[in-house]
Amino acid sequence: MSWQILTFASVLFSSLAIVLQKVLLREKKRDPILSAIIFLFLCGIFLGAYTIIRGVGPLPISGRILPNLLTMPLIYAVGQYCIFRAISQIDVSLFTILFTTRALWTVIASTIFLHEYFTLERIIGMALILFGITFVMKKDVRMKIEKGWFYALVAGAAFGFGVVNDAYLLQFYQVSTYLTFSFFATGFVLFIINIQRMRNIGKTLNEKSIGPFVLLGLLNALQAITFFEAYHVGHNVGQISILNQMQTILAVVISIIFLRETRRWGEKLFGALISMIGVILAK
């Protein structure tokens, strides 16, 4: 299978997954935090199966990387907490656009911690991301500031810093082994912090929702698998990363069609397109 097909499959899986998240979280009785915990462990199980098939890599733990390793699940616990909170409160299309801010934080963090250059291209990309978000939100801000916007922006910041931390740790780990560990570790952190919520898990995970939850975990695992398989086949991470940004547009389109998020749909599509171009330039 070509890397182009694998990359498009990754984009499609990612876009379908975020729409399914919204469908699951529309149920008011369904706890977003418990949903995040269930999701993380299911992703870990599917990625674990893939890792066993591909071959389990070593999991070194040394003083040099221990601070980064301990920080990783904490960062992503905050990120996943905010993602599920945000999606339960605002439109998927708006969340997708706001979440592109993760590229801003990735640029800032990589400049500080990885000593990468702060280029003109990156500055233009960051400006386009901010313009796309401002264009979509300018009318809503005048009326009411939603808590879901805050969660989406914090999620973007968490994942932006998380990606830079991952870039350092992946010098020492095989990708699929690291991803499996990451999902389980993040799920465990959220589980420990929210252990008292587990008494209400029956309202979140039941006969009606177990199928969609399994599908959600599978879609996210497939998204990660197809992305890294595309790189394994094509060995061109730059092109793959650029094509992978199509998920910003596709998620907005799917949410407009299937979730009926039609309010100001033209502005959302334009804002998503501008933000997507910004992310590509900022990388």
C-alpha positions, 0 to 999 in steps of 0.5 A: 500500500502506498504512503499516500493511501496510508496518509489519507486513511490516517486523516480519515480515521482521525476526522471520523474519530473526533465526530464519534467523540462528539456523538458519544459526549452529546449524552448529558449523563455521560461523564467526559472524564470517564470517557477519556479514561475508557478511550485511553485504555482502549487505544492502549489495548489496540496499539499494544496488539499492533506493537506485539505484531510489529515487535516490542521495543525496549523501554529504557528508564534512566536518570537522563530521560526520567523527568521527561518520561514522568512529565509525559503522562501528566501533560497528556492527561491535562490535554485529554481532560481538556479535549473531552471537556471541550468536545462535550461543550462546543462544536467539533468544527470550532474545536478543530480550529481552536486545537490548531493552536498546538502548532504555536506551542510546538514552535515555541517549545521546540525553540526553547527546549530543542534550540530550533530556529524561529524562522520567518516561515514559522512566524507567518504560519503562527500569524495565519493560525491566529488569523483563522481563529480570530476570523471564526470567533470574532462574532461569538466573542462579542456575545459570550465567551464559552468555557469550551473555548478555554478547554480547547486552547489548553488542550492545544497548549498541552499537546504542543508541549507534549509533541516536543517532549515526545520528539526528545523521548523518541530518540530512545524508544521504538515508536509503537512501543512508546505510543502504547506506553503513553496511552496506558500511562496517561489513562492511569494518571487520569484514573488515579486522579478521578478514581472516585468517579469510577462509581458512576462508570455504569452511566458512561459505559453500558450496553449502548455505548460500549460499541461506539467506545470500542470503535472510537479507540480503534479509529484513533489507534488506526490513525496512529498506525496508518500515519507511522506505516505511511512514514515506514513506507515512504520515509518522507515525514515532511510530505506526510505531515503536510498531507496529514493537516487535511484532517483540519478541513475534513473534520470541519466538513464531516461535522457540518454534514453529519452533525449539522453544525451549519451555523456560519459554515462558510466562515468555519471552512475558511478559518479552518483552511487558513489555520491549516495553511498556518500549521503547515508553515509553522511545522 
